[in-house]
């Protein structure tokens, strides 16, 4: 607000019974309101539809936090920490619902942690399972398939990063080096009782302090361990010869047979030839070397984009043409590595 006021009013008119929350950038003062109660002139705020049928566990509403690492913008590479997911529960049960009691639907600093939710404690505490596995195990006892949630989380992260790719890429033009870059964020979601996922917000530089809940220390340490590994902060080699021991040209070649058939050693006019040894420039070699190292060092991280090749993909050329040339090449490179080794899929 207020730039998209007209767009919002059209939506509110179409759905007159919808309720909304209005947020400031500091995430304070959140309260459910009707469209007539919202402040459309307050700058720096945004309005979201309130999901009034949230999925509850033991009567408590919760949100889901997914730690996400962007290791490169152009070409785009995105990973999510897959070792666990942060679950935070409202301190009071959702029913009977009272819009004036924000502890029923807003998750603040004093949220109810997983180990205090009765149906999850037996998995998280007694069996030593992760938050993700604890929730998955509980939902399975209710006949619900939690994989529907995990798939939607991944899709949402991918869509947001692709939509913002061009804007961030333009900002990168201000910097001489295009490879010394990474960003970690936490994507926050809410789930309704039909297992449909809604994105709430993306938090840059998310809080990783366990001062409030010491039990979260291991989760945060593992997030940081995986972050440092995948962005190369734990690499030991410094000299060119030792770097080649880790990644050489033979490791990043992806389409030797196709490259030979396209005669890329004679002409490099085809975009696909840019992935072939005779046509590969030094910048592409650097990007592919970094991508190869990330794949090796990903530990408990899962690649979100380019997508894994056992999910619903961007397969046709029209969709790929919406990406930057470098991102298209990166996508094709991962696909080529997958074709030669399923471990890369």
N, C-alpha and C positions, 0 to 999 in steps of 0.2 A: 504494500500500500504506500502511497495512493495511486501508483502508476497503473495498476490493473483493476481499478475500482469498477470500471464498466464491464470488464470481463467477469468479475465476481458477481455483479448484480444480475447479469443474464443467467448465471448458474443458480443463484438463490431464487430467482423468479421461477425457474424450471423446477426446482425442488424446494417448495416453500416450507416443508416440515423439517428440513435439515438443520442441525445444530453445528456450531463452529467453535474453534478456539483461535484466539489472536495472540501471537507471540512476538515478543521483542527479541532483539539479538542476544540479550543476556538471559533469555529463557525464563524470565521471572514474570509473575503476575498472570499466569495461565488460568483461565476459567472458561467454562462452557457458556456460550451466548447464542442467542438467536441472531439472525441477520440484521434485525432492527437495533440491536444493542452494540454493534461493532463500531469502532472508531476508524472511519475511512480516511481521515486527514492526518493521522499520526504517521510520520515517515519512519522508515527503518523497521516496520513491522510486517508480518505476513500472516495470512489467514489460512487455516486448514479446516477441512471438514472433520467433524468429530465422528469417530467410529463408535456407534452406540451399541454394537453387539460384539464386544471383545471376547476373545477366547479366555476363559478363566481356568485357573488351576487352584483347587481347594477354595474357590470363591474369589481369588485375587486376580486382578488385572496385572499384566506385565508388559514390559517391552524387551526387545532383543537388540543387543549391540554387537556388530560385526566389525572387527578390526581389519582395515583394508590398506594395502600398500600400493601406491603408484610408483613404479620404478622408472618409468620413462613416459614422456608425453608424445614425442614425435620421433620414432614410432611409439604408439601407445602400448604399454604393458601394465597390467593390473593384477594383483594377487590379493587373496583374502587369507587371514590366519584361520586355518581349518582345524586347529587342535582343540578349540573350544569356542563357545559363544557366551557373551555376558548376558545373563538374565537378571532383571531387576523387577521386583514386585511392589505393588502399592502396599502401604502399611496397613490399610483397612480393607475389608472385604467389599466387593463391588455392590452387592445387594444387601439390604434395600438401597437403591440408588438415591443419592442426594447431591444435586449439582453444586450445592453450597459447601459440601465437604470435599475439598480437593484431594484429600488423602485417599479417596476411593478411586481416583482416576488419573492423578498426576504423580509421576515418580520423581521424587526429589532426592536430596543428599541422604536422607534417613530412610531409604527404601528397605523393603523386607528382602533379605538375601535368600538365595536358593536353599541354604542349609537350615532355614527356619520354616520352610514350606513343608508340611507333614508328608505329602505324597511324594516329594522329591528327596527328602532327607534319607530315606531308606536306600536310595541309589547313590546320592552324592556323598553322604557321610558314611553309611554302613558298608557300602560296596566300593567306595572310592572312585565312582564314575565321574565323568565331566558333567558340567551343567547341560551341555547339548545332549549327551547320552541319557542323562537323568530325565530330561523332559521328553525325549524320544521314547524312552521305556515306559514312562507314565502314560503318554498318549496312546501307545500301543495297547495298554490294558483297557483303554476306552474305545478301541476299534478305530483309532485315527492314525493315519499314515503321516508321520512328521516329515518324511522326505519331500512332501509337497511344499512344506514351508521352506526347507533348505534350498530347493530348486528356485523358488521365487526370490529368495534373498539374493542369490547369485545373479539371477536375471536383472534384478533391479539395480544392483551395483554396476553391472555392465552397461545398462541403458544410460544411467546418469553420467558415467565417465565418458561414454561415446558422445553424449549431447554436449558436454562441456569441453571436449577435446580441442575444438577449434579455438575457443576463447583462451584456454590456457596456452595453446601453441603460439598464439599471437603475442602473449606476454613473454614467452620464452625468447622472442626475437630480440629482447633487450639485453640478453646475456650472450657473451662470446661462446662459452661452452654449453653444449646442448646435452651432454651426457652426465655431468656431475649434478644429478638431481634425484630426489625422492621425496615423497610425501606420505605420511600415514594419517588416516582419518578413521573415525568410527561411525559407521552407518547405523542409525537407530530405526527400528521397525516396530509396528504393532500388528497383531494378528486377530482377525475376527473369528467367530465360532464356526465359520465355514472353511477355516484354514486359508483364507485369503490374506495376503500380506500387503501392508501399506507402509510406505516410507514416511517417517516423521521428520528426520533432519539428518544432517551430516556434520559431525563435530570435528573440526581441525584441531590438531594437537590435543587429543583426548586425555583426560585425567588418568594417569597410571599410578597414582599414589594409593598405597594400601593402609595409610594411616587410620582411615575411618573403619575399614574392614580388613584387618590383617589376614583373614582367610583368602583374600583375593591376591595376595602377594605372588604366589606361584603362577597364577594366570598372567599377571602383568610381566613377570620375569620371562615367561616363555614367549609372550608377545614380542618383547624387546629382543630376546635371543634370536628369534626367527627374523625379525626386522633387520638386525645387524648383519645376519648371515646373508640374507637375500640381496641386500644392497652392497655387499662387498666389503663391509667394515672389518670382517674377520679374515680377509685374504692375507696370506703371509708373503706371497711372492711380490717382488718389486722390480727385479731386472727382467729385461725382455726375454731372455732365454728361459727363465723359470715361469714366466707367464705362458709361454708356448707349451710348457709341460702340462699346464692346466687345460688350455684350449688351443688347438692348432687348426690349420685350415681344413684338415680332414674331418674335424668335428663339426664344422659349420656348413659344409657342403650338404645340400639337401636334394638336388635333382640332377645328379650326374648323367643319367640316361636321357632325360628330357633335354638337358642342355646340349648333349651331343647331337640329338636328333634335330634340334632347332638351329644347329650350326652357329652357336653363340661365339665360337672362337673366330668367326669371320665377321659377323655384324652384331651389334648390341642394341639394335633399334627396338626390339620387343621388350616390354617392361619385365616380362618373366626372365629375360636374359640377365637382368641386373642381379639375380640370385646365383648366377653361374660364375665360376672362377675367373674366366677371361674378362668378364664385364664388371666384376664386383669392385666398386671403388673403396677407398680406405674408410670412409665414414660408415658405409654399410658393413664392412668387416668389424668395425668397432661395435656397432649396434648388435650384430649377430653374436659376437663374442660375449657381450654383456648378457644377452638373452640366454646363451648357452650356460654361462656361469650361474645365472639366476635359477635355471632349471635344476642344475646340480645342487645348488645351495638352498633350495626352497624348503627343505625339511618338512615342517607341518603347514606350509602354505600351499594353497591351491590356486592355479592360474585361472583368472576370471576373463581376462582378455589379453591376447587372442583366446577365444573360448576353447575349452576342452572339446574334443571331437567325438564325444559320446553323448552330447546334449544337443538341443535344438540350436542350429547354427545359422549364420549369415552365409548362405551358399551361393546365391546368384550374383552375377557381376554387377547388377544394378545397385545392390546393397553395398558391395565392396567399393563401388565408385564413389560412394558418399564419404569414404575415408580418405585421409591424406595418402599420397603416394608411398611414403615411408611406412605408414601403418598397413597399407595393403600388402607391401612386400613382407612385412613381419608376419602378417596373418598367413600368407602363402608359405613362408618359411616353416612356421610351426606345423602347418598341414603337411608339408613335404617330409618333415622329420617324423610325423605320425605315420605316414604311409610306409616308411622304412623301418619304424620301430614303434609298436603299439604303446610302449612305455611313455612315449611323448604325447599320446592322444589325450 
